Amino acid sequence: MKSAEERKARRAEKTAKRAEAKRRKKLMRSIRPGELVVPDLLDREREKLTLPFEEETVRLKDSFRDGARDMQGFYVRMAESDTPEEMRGEVLDRAQSWRRAGDNLAASSLRSYEIADEVSARFNDLTKAKKKSRLPLLRRAPANAAIDLEEEQSGHFARGLNVYKLLIILYIGSFAGVVVELLWCFLRNGHFESRAGLVYGPFNLLYGVGAIALTVFLYRYRNRGRWLSFLVGMAVGSAVEYATSWAQETFLGSRSWDYSDMPFNLNGRICLLYSVFWGILGIFWLKNLYPRMAAAIIHIPDRWGKILTWVILAFFVFDALVSLFAVMRWHARVVGTAVPGVFWNIFDLRFPDERMQKIYANLVWS
């Protein structure tokens, strides 16, 4: 049997381990926005770090107080003057100086809040990436900050937001969007239905263009809080969806979706519910999908990666042109204005109505 001293030491060891685990869990906890607004609610006993520029702002507050005191003397002088109109030039100079000071302070204040949001968001993303996933087969997405550092150090051909990375995102987004739509259709309707936008392969440029738009507009916020990803994703996704619907109806005379029966819709092209979905997708894209893609892209060899990117682009251009001509010919047959010719007869043979209806199962002619 263990002695009383051994049992006591064992209990003390367990208590110390629990305290250490609790401390580490607290350190790994995400930083909430409220902690930035009211920092004194946490760790009151911890010595607060004061950066040099914060000390400068304290001195700036004192100088503003001195400046306001100086203005009181000017106000007295202006009130006692028998000819205040002669002071117009000095008044204007003083007012403009204070306005410029206010502009400088507003810009500095905005930048300060941006940095506060960025440093906490970077910490949250990095700590979250280090945590073990609840799903054993699915690793957590790497942090964008880690991807940025790896791209910068490696000098990869698709680093940053260059044309190579955008083209690769176009290809992946065009394919992944169709797969997600297929699964959603199966879960919702119990059967698979084509959601392709091109006649060759399971690709839809709408999803690819949407992925590029989200990446381009959200990239600058990749190391910021999720609320920015939501707002920008909501605006960008809705704009792309509206523009695509308008272009399709204007130039092709067809519509692939109509939200007229849904509340808070705009001309049936977009609606509030799907705009919110775009916002959620913005968060998921920037904090989960994009870093995974960027981490995979960075392992593509530079030489073969460049060649493969341009080869796939040539295929996509060819596929898009053939799809455009096939849809135009299909529309001509539907409205009865088909013009005979060897070129168009090829599309009649290769892409009859049955095949087109199968590819574009959700398309309705207006």
C-alpha positions in Angstrom: 0.0 0.0 0.0 1.0 3.6 -0.7 1.9 5.8 2.2 0.1 9.0 3.0 3.0 11.0 1.7 2.9 9.2 -1.6 -0.8 9.6 -2.0 -0.5 13.3 -1.1 2.3 13.7 -3.7 0.2 11.9 -6.3 -2.8 14.2 -5.7 -0.5 17.3 -5.9 0.9 16.0 -9.2 -2.6 15.5 -10.7 -3.6 19.0 -9.5 -0.6 20.5 -11.1 -1.2 18.7 -14.4 -4.9 19.8 -14.5 -3.8 23.4 -13.8 -1.2 23.3 -16.6 -3.7 21.8 -19.0 -6.2 24.5 -18.1 -3.6 27.2 -18.6 -2.6 25.8 -22.0 -6.2 25.5 -23.0 -6.8 29.1 -22.0 -3.7 30.2 -24.1 -5.0 28.3 -27.1 -8.5 29.8 -26.9 -9.5 32.0 -29.8 -9.4 35.8 -29.1 -12.9 37.2 -29.1 -13.7 40.7 -30.3 -14.9 41.6 -26.9 -11.4 41.0 -25.5 -10.1 43.7 -27.8 -12.7 46.2 -26.6 -12.5 45.4 -22.9 -9.1 43.9 -22.3 -9.1 44.5 -18.6 -11.7 41.7 -18.1 -9.1 39.1 -18.8 -5.8 38.4 -17.0 -6.0 41.4 -14.6 -2.8 40.3 -12.9 -0.8 40.0 -16.1 1.4 42.9 -16.9 0.1 44.7 -20.0 2.3 45.3 -23.0 2.5 48.9 -24.1 3.9 49.5 -27.6 5.9 52.7 -28.3 3.3 54.1 -30.7 0.6 53.7 -28.0 2.7 55.9 -25.8 2.9 58.4 -28.6 -0.9 58.5 -28.8 -1.0 59.3 -25.1 1.3 62.3 -25.7 -0.9 63.2 -28.7 -3.9 63.4 -26.4 -2.0 65.8 -24.2 -1.0 68.0 -27.2 -4.6 68.1 -28.3 -5.6 69.4 -24.9 -2.9 72.1 -25.1 -4.1 73.0 -28.6 -7.6 73.3 -27.4 -6.4 75.6 -24.6 -4.6 77.7 -27.1 -7.8 78.0 -29.2 -9.6 79.4 -26.2 -7.3 82.3 -26.2 -7.9 82.8 -29.9 -11.6 82.7 -29.4 -11.3 85.5 -26.8 -9.1 87.6 -29.2 -11.6 87.0 -32.0 -14.6 88.0 -29.8 -12.9 91.2 -28.6 -11.8 92.3 -32.1 -13.6 95.3 -33.6 -13.0 94.0 -37.1 -13.3 90.2 -36.9 -13.6 90.0 -40.7 -9.9 90.9 -41.0 -9.2 87.6 -39.1 -10.8 85.5 -41.8 -7.5 84.2 -43.2 -6.2 83.2 -39.8 -9.5 81.5 -38.9 -9.5 79.6 -42.2 -5.9 78.5 -41.7 -6.7 77.3 -38.1 -9.8 75.4 -39.2 -8.1 73.7 -42.1 -5.2 72.7 -39.8 -7.6 71.1 -37.3 -9.5 69.4 -40.2 -6.2 67.9 -41.6 -5.3 66.7 -38.1 -8.7 65.1 -37.8 -8.2 63.3 -41.2 -4.8 62.1 -40.1 -6.3 60.8 -36.8 -9.2 59.1 -38.5 -6.9 57.3 -41.0 -4.6 56.3 -38.1 -7.5 55.1 -36.0 -8.9 53.0 -38.8 -5.5 51.4 -39.4 -5.1 50.7 -35.7 -8.4 48.8 -35.6 -7.4 46.9 -38.7 -4.1 45.8 -37.2 -5.8 44.8 -33.9 -8.3 42.7 -35.9 -5.5 41.2 -38.0 -3.1 40.2 -35.2 -5.9 38.5 -33.3 -7.2 36.8 -36.5 -3.7 35.5 -37.4 -3.4 34.1 -33.9 -6.8 32.4 -34.1 -6.1 30.9 -37.5 -2.6 29.6 -36.5 -3.8 28.1 -33.2 -6.8 26.5 -34.8 -4.6 24.9 -37.5 -2.5 23.4 -34.8 -5.4 21.7 -33.0 -6.3 18.1 -33.7 -9.3 17.6 -35.9 -12.4 15.9 -34.5 -12.5 13.9 -37.8 -9.4 11.6 -37.9 -9.3 11.4 -41.7 -9.7 15.2 -42.3 -6.8 17.5 -41.2 -7.5 21.1 -40.3 -6.9 23.7 -43.0 -3.5 25.4 -42.7 -3.5 29.1 -41.7 -3.2 31.6 -44.5 -0.3 33.3 -42.6 1.6 30.0 -42.8 0.8 29.6 -46.6 2.0 33.2 -47.2 5.3 32.5 -45.5 5.9 29.3 -47.3 5.1 30.8 -50.7 7.4 33.8 -50.0 10.3 31.6 -49.0 9.9 29.0 -51.8 9.4 31.5 -54.7 6.8 29.2 -56.1 5.4 29.9 -59.6 1.8 30.3 -58.2 2.7 32.4 -55.2 0.5 35.3 -54.0 -2.3 36.1 -56.3 -0.8 35.8 -59.7 -2.3 34.6 -63.0 -1.2 31.0 -62.5 -2.9 30.6 -59.2 -6.1 32.3 -60.4 -6.2 29.9 -63.4 -5.8 26.9 -61.2 -8.5 28.1 -58.9 -10.7 28.5 -62.0 -10.2 24.9 -63.0 -10.7 23.5 -59.5 -13.7 25.7 -58.8 -15.4 24.8 -62.1 -15.1 21.1 -61.2 -15.8 21.2 -57.5 -18.9 23.4 -58.0 -20.5 20.8 -60.3 -19.7 18.0 -57.8 -21.3 19.9 -54.9 -24.4 20.7 -57.0 -24.7 17.0 -58.0 -24.6 15.9 -54.4 -27.0 18.6 -53.3 -29.4 17.6 -56.0 -29.2 14.0 -55.0 -29.8 14.8 -51.3 -32.6 17.1 -52.1 -34.4 15.2 -55.0 -33.1 11.7 -54.6 -31.5 11.6 -58.1 -28.4 12.9 -59.9 -28.9 15.7 -62.4 -26.3 17.4 -64.6 -25.2 20.9 -63.4 -22.4 21.2 -66.0 -22.0 24.4 -67.9 -19.7 23.0 -70.6 -20.4 20.2 -73.1 -17.2 18.4 -72.4 -16.4 17.3 -68.8 -18.1 18.1 -65.5 -17.2 21.8 -65.5 -19.2 24.9 -64.9 -17.4 28.2 -65.5 -19.9 30.0 -63.2 -18.4 28.3 -60.2 -14.9 28.9 -61.5 -15.5 32.6 -62.0 -17.2 32.8 -58.7 -14.2 31.1 -57.0 -11.9 33.7 -58.7 -14.1 36.6 -57.7 -14.2 35.4 -54.1 -10.5 34.9 -54.1 -9.7 38.3 -55.7 -12.0 40.3 -53.5 -11.3 38.4 -50.3 -7.6 37.8 -50.6 -6.6 41.1 -48.9 -8.8 40.0 -45.9 -7.3 36.5 -45.6 -5.6 37.3 -42.3 -8.5 39.3 -41.0 -11.6 38.3 -38.9 -14.4 36.2 -40.3 -17.0 39.0 -40.3 -15.2 40.7 -43.2 -15.1 37.4 -45.1 -18.9 37.1 -44.6 -19.8 40.7 -45.7 -17.5 40.7 -48.7 -18.4 37.2 -49.7 -22.1 38.1 -49.5 -21.7 41.2 -51.7 -19.3 39.6 -54.3 -21.3 36.3 -54.6 -24.6 38.2 -55.1 -23.0 40.5 -57.7 -21.6 37.6 -59.7 -24.9 35.7 -59.5 -26.9 38.7 -60.7 -24.5 39.6 -63.5 -24.4 36.0 -64.8 -28.2 35.7 -64.7 -28.6 39.0 -66.6 -25.9 38.1 -69.2 -27.4 34.7 -69.8 -30.9 36.0 -70.3 -29.8 39.0 -72.4 -27.5 37.2 -74.8 -28.8 33.6 -74.8 -32.4 34.1 -74.0 -32.5 31.6 -71.2 -32.4 31.4 -67.4 -30.8 28.6 -65.2 -32.4 29.8 -61.9 -35.3 32.0 -60.8 -35.8 33.2 -57.2 -39.1 35.1 -58.0 -41.0 32.9 -55.5 -38.6 33.5 -52.7 -38.8 36.5 -50.3 -36.5 39.5 -50.6 -35.5 38.7 -54.2 -34.2 41.2 -56.8 -35.7 40.6 -60.2 -35.6 36.8 -59.5 -31.9 36.8 -60.0 -30.7 36.9 -56.4 -32.4 36.7 -53.0 -31.5 37.3 -49.4 -31.3 33.7 -48.4 -28.8 32.8 -51.1 -26.9 36.0 -50.5 -26.4 34.9 -46.8 -25.3 31.5 -48.2 -22.7 33.4 -50.3 -21.5 35.1 -47.1 -21.1 31.8 -45.3 -19.3 30.4 -48.4 -17.0 33.5 -48.2 -15.9 32.4 -44.7 -15.6 28.8 -45.6 -13.7 29.6 -48.8 -11.2 32.0 -47.4 -10.5 30.2 -44.1 -10.8 26.5 -45.2 -10.9 25.8 -49.0 -8.5 28.4 -50.2 -5.6 27.6 -47.8 -6.1 23.9 -48.6 -5.9 24.6 -52.3 -2.9 26.9 -51.9 -1.1 24.3 -49.8 -1.7 21.7 -52.5 -0.7 24.1 -55.4 2.6 24.9 -53.7 3.6 21.2 -54.1 3.2 21.4 -57.9 6.7 21.6 -59.6 7.3 25.0 -61.2 8.1 23.8 -64.8 5.4 21.2 -65.2 2.9 23.4 -63.3 3.3 26.3 -65.8 3.0 24.0 -68.8 -0.1 22.2 -67.4 -1.8 25.4 -66.5 -1.7 26.7 -70.1 -2.6 23.4 -71.6 -5.8 23.2 -69.4 -6.6 26.8 -70.3 -6.5 25.9 -74.0 -8.9 23.0 -73.4 -11.2 25.3 -71.4 -11.3 27.9 -74.1 -12.1 25.3 -76.7 -14.7 23.7 -74.5 -16.3 27.1 -73.8 -16.5 28.0 -77.5 -18.0 24.7 -78.5 -20.5 25.0 -75.7 -21.5 28.5 -76.8 -22.1 27.4 -80.4 -23.9 24.3 -79.3 -26.3 26.4 -77.1 -26.8 28.9 -79.8 -27.7 26.1 -82.3 -30.0 24.5 -79.7 -31.8 27.8 -79.2 -32.2 28.2 -83.0 -33.8 24.8 -83.2 -36.1 25.6 -80.3 -37.4 28.8 -81.8 -37.4 27.4 -85.4 -34.8 29.7 -86.9 -32.1 27.2 -87.6 -30.0 28.2 -90.6 -28.6 25.3 -92.7 -24.9 25.0 -93.3 -22.0 22.5 -92.9 -20.7 24.2 -89.8 -24.0 24.2 -88.0 -24.9 20.7 -89.2 -21.9 19.4 -87.2 -23.5 20.7 -84.0 -26.9 19.2 -85.0 -25.2 15.8 -85.3 -22.9 16.1 -82.2 -25.3 18.0 -79.9 -28.9 17.1 -80.6 -31.8 18.3 -78.3 -31.7 15.1 -76.2 -28.0 15.5 -75.4 -28.3 19.2 -74.7 -31.3 18.7 -72.4 -29.3 16.1 -70.5 -26.3 18.4 -70.1 -28.3 21.5 -69.3 -31.1 19.9 -67.3 -31.9 23.0 -65.4 -32.0 25.4 -68.3 -35.3 27.1 -69.2 -35.7 29.3 -72.3 -37.3 32.6 -71.7 
